[in-house]
Amino acid sequence: MSNAYPSISGQFLINGEWVRGAKVTDVTNPAILTEVVGQVTLCSKDDVKQAIDAAEQAFPAWASTSAEKRAELVKEASKHLAPIIEQTVPLFVRENGKPQVEAKKDLLRCVEIMSQGAEALVKWWQPESIPGGQMVQLRRRPRGVTAVISPWNSPMILTFKRVIPAILAGNTVVVKPATDCPLTVLATLKVVAEHLPPGVINIVTGSGALVGEQICGDPRVRTIAFTGSTETGKRIMSMSSGTVKKLYMELGGNDPALILPDAVLDEVAMQRIRMGILRAAGQVCSAIKRVYVHESRYEEFMGKLTREFGRMIVGNGMQPDAMMGPINNKAQYDYVTGLIERTKQEGAGVETLGIKLDEESWNQGYFLLPSIATGVNQSSELVRAEQFGPIIPVLTYSDLDEVIAMANDTEFGLRASVWTADQQLAESFADRLDAGAVFFNNHTIFQDLHYDFPGLKESGLSRETQMCGIDLFADTYGFAN
């Protein structure tokens, strides 16, 4: 466990000072509900105001700091974060639930975000001349106070991918971690903040409604980067409209996987499909949430998917053999179990598979074995919803135009995948699918930090596609004669 951890439990950060709040609540282990991992402060409106005050006051000096110096400080911070990753993994597992392997990958990715962002900044920040008769330069400047509101399902990557580009661009930030999983964010950002001037990073915790509303209504906050549900995103858009804030939103998804008649369903492909569905117990915005299989391949696909699900070992993420951990919190556990029950009541077949790692402690946490639902249709709740849990509906189709229409029949448009032996056919499908990114014989994430494509329709706003996302947090302006 990180040495930074004990000093941040129940505290939040304003202007370089860690403060213990007047009201705290427990953060519990979703694998062992009786285990209190730490505490989180329920910040007041005044706490949030003070955090924004600190960010506003720190902004002029930080904005005028050279890009070279900002990059140097962030890179130095990354060198101090890297050595504590290994000892921070248990804290992350205990508050989030994901297995140790997944937790460590997420934490290492945060260090990578810092080092790559710092490397990219200096060259990108230089003025860019536009060829032509008139002298025109594209120049960049920071925008001001930035709010980063991060989720509980993947809090580390999705916090660092917003905070680090924002501060590299010369902004100051107010971070609002999820109340169900804030401790690792606090512990790691503590290390980062120690290498930056006071007020560049401020952290407030607690109620999404209270903290979020205060942030959205404050005219000094110029940018909000939010990752979470579409409904909450709509609420933030509404509350932010009065001051026309810049918004970045990575919202919900209902990703389809299209299994075409010529798909190669070998062991590698089936493992990729299984991980695309069950990574982090399905609690991933860009997880596969619907599978459409050509009727000629249905029996083969079901046999192989059933076998893959049957191999999944579910248990406490601290146990090395666990391949999938628990659902993170009670609200989500209740939603997923209720959705499964309603799916059964509709007459669908739900086959529950997998292996309980520890039968005796199973009921002590929010554990669910993975399930496959058949006999559902396009209008079924399980097909329409973002289930965010380890259950997947499998549907059949007979015509390629039909399956594209079925895949696009949703308000979401985050990711999609096409499984076929024909890359040209997959590319033609990608042109027709409503998705911010389409994967060919895979359903994963972009390994290169320079590329991340949030969704279409109600799955998001803005594109984080250049220089590790730094451009999202800077204003580009023209300078001309």
Steps between C-alpha positions, in 0.01 A plus 500: 500500500621846416664699777280785381184311590463538880526879483222543242220285646210734578683804364484726197746745344473878474793725407762245597344425841332170587184566702287254693133568440233550761298209360646173373368166382663158471644356180443124516652207317247364246650153546471512882221735594594505868849633419542876515779600263500866602284806525393771259392851591157622395602850402274800551420775252747721683773236458436496126505879485835506681643248254389712204639810676837329535504387138405848381772664708765254385409530132684821393840382624458148368372622161805724463737216586680389185394181325852367558471553876150349519621194312806471727289509817250241374778270382672528838172416674462190281843380617379515860168334425650203316681347803183479711280330239563150628413587859192699392342207312341343814327827590353525151385137501342531844292808420420421136477122481688429178772231501858596576618458140239747370564741788875508440453562126277798577751648743795454263295666228476811720878531513508456122241776455723736699827418325357496146299817556806682629702384199231616256431839654798719412506444125122517467478824703718694258322750270416353160529713187243461225641530144365786290542867416377622838703419810270283709601301806305248701583555865377323811409608849347333806133551562475540879354293782418148384276253681562127464214276614603135487310170536530202733545229237838610359594792724876504453539514123194718453622750761860520379397523133320825586705649786846461345421655158312782674792599722754451221299750296537753785159462663432447868261223598233403748461122507186324618562123540214252534390450861496119460865487390698816589796383706748395232429818306573701814817304584652528153403862437657581836834397352439705186381810688812501720707582190281789382426846641216509759158540343586343165327180613209515744278205592149500644302187582146404584154532352491518122189713511635753750859524374405472134231763524736743671766443235261533206346819630826683574593734211870474586505135389566521126530131411335185633630155415247240607489122467183326607141429409319669216226624733750670731677642196177658380452654842852646494440642152185670621659647812807619305312669220457829685873573477567311174774279642716278282388142558671169448273205568560129477153361566319168485536226243314198368770356279401238240726218382406377152597140422490469120451172310872461426626591850799303625386375840825348616630501858662842467183657364281347769734616775489851358121489490484370856733773625310759297189402694631421848794734559444665840189283542344675201517837680658676204330759278665349194435135585312275258140522615317337208609217270343445157587164345415390147253215521737265316759535780270519802538146637878506459529843660279414796695183571830687500375801699346268758833326538685830540254628762520168681874549551461834679610488863316761706615614841686752713740690274772466764512126431742425213267248334209747468428584135201721580413690816172622651265776394632822653202629700155411628307724263661338196472150648130551564449634148678210329335229711163664439567517127589130494181414686285713267667334200404158634145618563475605135548136408863523389748226571773608740790257546729581791853366467843534655671385818467641851852540634389487862154359562505580872561874456282540189213674678734738682548709184322623188597195296323387184589214270491587128179423309390466138145596402327348198146530368510879532406740222594850392242658732605305812620714791828309513567586135400867531670575833860555601509205739848573645528149638598144403197402289491506121206461258564299182272558201495356148458661161480379139592803289799733517293815448269376774780466756632850430151638559473299825841619619410864431159470665605671824549848640860402578799504266821436692681196353421206272688199367477298179618139495579376151782353291458784249664828609352689206154388605573608858604845376177533302306412816699757698384770258138411576506438875407780743807477723790721598734208431461163330734208570586222254509153661549656841313714754747684716655843558752705302849420619642827365416780742483748212172347384174471685166546330199570723165401367236624263139585578438483878834335575709815522636834387841613367792307362817433695716415201822704501797535728362281778189719530683824583319677218168437671601727789652788303353776289659543158491856372627682193765772492522682167618821332 
